[in-house]
Amino acid sequence: MIEYKRLTAGDVAITKKLVRIFRNQIPSDEKVLLALEDPYIYLYAALLEDDVCGYVKAYRLKRFDEGNDFFMIYHVFVQEKYRRMHIAHNLMKMILDEAQAAKAYYTFLITQSDNAPAMRLYEGLGGYNHPKNKEVYYWYPEGDPAHS
């Protein structure tokens, strides 16, 4: 049975494993621990025995005015062999529930315009493409070959 949990400071090994599986990177224990201890970073994982089926990562963005915070969902990934098992739906629901409990002003994410399955998932969870949607701009370090 798949277990869903919010990862905490005691889950460094699980977090490093999910970064290796989904991002093909090996972060330091220190960097992982800093993220897991940050109360404004939300990281949920779907686990089956010792495998990481999928995860969702979101950030709570503090506002300096009188309005409530925002939530930005940054990653939603499920391993191909675990797709079509409602894992992404369950993980997204957990983050959306966190945002609702925090009385977030709104929650948003950015996805590729050709990712129809993801858009169906988000719409099925009550999300929509805002009619006044903005264009997204990026700034990368100069000369970064990974983004040229």
C-alpha positions as CSV (number, residue, x, y, z in Angstrom):
1,M,0.0,0.0,0.0
2,I,1.3,3.5,-0.9
3,E,2.1,5.7,2.1
4,Y,1.9,9.5,1.8
5,K,3.7,11.7,4.1
6,R,5.1,15.2,4.6
7,L,8.9,14.8,4.8
8,T,10.6,16.2,7.8
9,A,14.1,16.6,9.2
10,G,14.2,12.8,9.9
11,D,13.7,12.0,6.2
12,V,17.0,13.1,4.7
13,A,17.7,9.7,3.1
14,I,14.2,9.6,1.4
15,T,14.6,13.2,0.2
16,K,18.0,12.5,-1.3
17,K,16.6,9.4,-3.0
18,L,13.8,11.3,-4.6
19,V,16.1,14.0,-5.8
20,R,18.3,11.3,-7.4
21,I,15.3,9.5,-9.0
22,F,13.5,12.6,-10.3
23,R,16.2,15.2,-10.7
24,N,19.2,13.0,-11.4
25,Q,21.2,15.0,-8.8
26,I,22.9,14.1,-5.4
27,P,22.4,17.0,-3.0
28,S,24.4,17.3,0.2
29,D,22.8,16.2,3.5
30,E,23.2,19.8,4.7
31,K,21.3,21.3,1.8
32,V,18.5,18.7,2.2
33,L,18.2,19.2,5.9
34,L,18.0,23.0,5.4
35,A,15.0,22.5,3.1
36,L,13.3,20.0,5.3
37,E,13.6,22.2,8.4
38,D,12.2,25.3,6.5
39,P,8.6,25.7,7.6
40,Y,7.8,27.4,4.3
41,I,8.8,24.5,2.1
42,Y,6.3,21.7,1.8
43,L,7.6,18.4,0.5
44,Y,5.2,15.4,0.3
45,A,6.2,12.0,-0.9
46,A,4.4,8.8,-2.0
47,L,6.3,5.8,-0.8
48,L,5.9,2.1,-1.6
49,E,8.2,0.0,0.6
50,D,11.6,1.5,-0.1
51,D,10.7,3.2,-3.4
52,V,9.7,6.8,-3.9
53,C,6.7,6.7,-6.3
54,G,6.3,10.5,-6.5
55,Y,6.4,13.8,-4.8
56,V,5.1,17.3,-4.7
57,K,7.1,20.4,-3.5
58,A,5.5,23.7,-2.7
59,Y,6.6,27.0,-1.2
60,R,4.6,29.2,1.0
61,L,5.3,32.8,-0.1
62,K,5.0,35.4,2.7
63,R,3.3,38.7,1.9
64,F,4.3,41.9,3.5
65,D,0.9,43.6,3.1
66,E,-2.2,42.6,5.1
67,G,-3.2,39.8,2.7
68,N,-2.8,36.1,3.2
69,D,0.2,34.2,1.9
70,F,0.4,32.5,-1.5
71,F,1.4,28.9,-2.2
72,M,3.4,28.1,-5.2
73,I,3.5,24.4,-6.3
74,Y,6.9,23.9,-7.8
75,H,7.2,20.2,-8.6
76,V,4.8,17.4,-9.1
77,F,6.4,14.2,-10.3
78,V,5.4,10.5,-10.4
79,Q,7.6,7.7,-11.7
80,E,6.3,6.3,-15.0
81,K,5.7,2.9,-13.5
82,Y,3.4,4.4,-10.8
83,R,1.3,6.6,-13.1
84,R,-2.5,6.2,-13.4
85,M,-2.7,5.2,-9.7
86,H,-4.0,8.7,-8.6
87,I,-0.7,9.5,-6.9
88,A,-0.3,12.9,-8.4
89,H,-3.9,13.7,-7.5
90,N,-3.4,12.6,-3.9
91,L,-0.2,14.6,-3.5
92,M,-1.7,17.7,-5.0
93,K,-4.7,17.3,-2.7
94,M,-2.4,17.3,0.3
95,I,-0.8,20.5,-0.7
96,L,-4.1,22.2,-1.6
97,D,-5.4,21.1,1.8
98,E,-2.3,22.7,3.5
99,A,-2.9,25.9,1.6
100,Q,-6.6,25.9,2.6
101,A,-5.7,25.3,6.2
102,A,-3.3,28.3,6.0
103,K,-6.0,30.4,4.5
104,A,-3.8,31.1,1.5
105,Y,-4.9,33.9,-0.7
106,Y,-4.4,31.6,-3.6
107,T,-2.3,28.7,-4.8
108,F,-0.6,28.5,-8.2
109,L,1.7,26.5,-10.4
110,I,3.3,26.8,-13.8
111,T,3.2,24.0,-16.3
112,Q,4.1,23.5,-19.9
113,S,1.3,24.5,-22.3
114,D,1.6,21.1,-24.1
115,N,1.2,19.0,-20.9
116,A,-2.4,18.0,-21.4
117,P,-2.5,15.2,-18.7
118,A,-1.2,17.6,-16.1
119,M,-3.7,20.3,-17.1
120,R,-6.5,17.8,-16.8
121,L,-5.3,16.8,-13.3
122,Y,-5.1,20.5,-12.2
123,E,-8.6,21.3,-13.7
124,G,-10.0,18.1,-12.0
125,L,-8.8,19.5,-8.7
126,G,-10.6,22.8,-9.3
127,G,-7.6,24.8,-10.8
128,Y,-8.0,26.8,-13.9
129,N,-6.0,28.9,-16.3
130,H,-6.7,32.4,-15.1
131,P,-8.3,34.6,-17.8
132,K,-5.7,37.3,-17.1
133,N,-2.8,34.9,-17.0
134,K,0.6,36.5,-17.3
135,E,3.6,35.5,-19.3
136,V,6.4,33.9,-17.3
137,Y,9.9,35.4,-17.6
138,Y,13.1,33.7,-16.4
139,W,16.5,35.0,-15.4
140,Y,19.4,32.5,-15.4
141,P,23.1,33.2,-14.6
142,E,24.9,34.6,-17.6
143,G,26.8,32.0,-19.5
144,D,25.0,29.1,-17.8
145,P,25.2,26.4,-20.6
146,A,22.4,24.4,-19.1
147,H,19.9,27.2,-20.0
148,S,21.1,28.5,-23.3
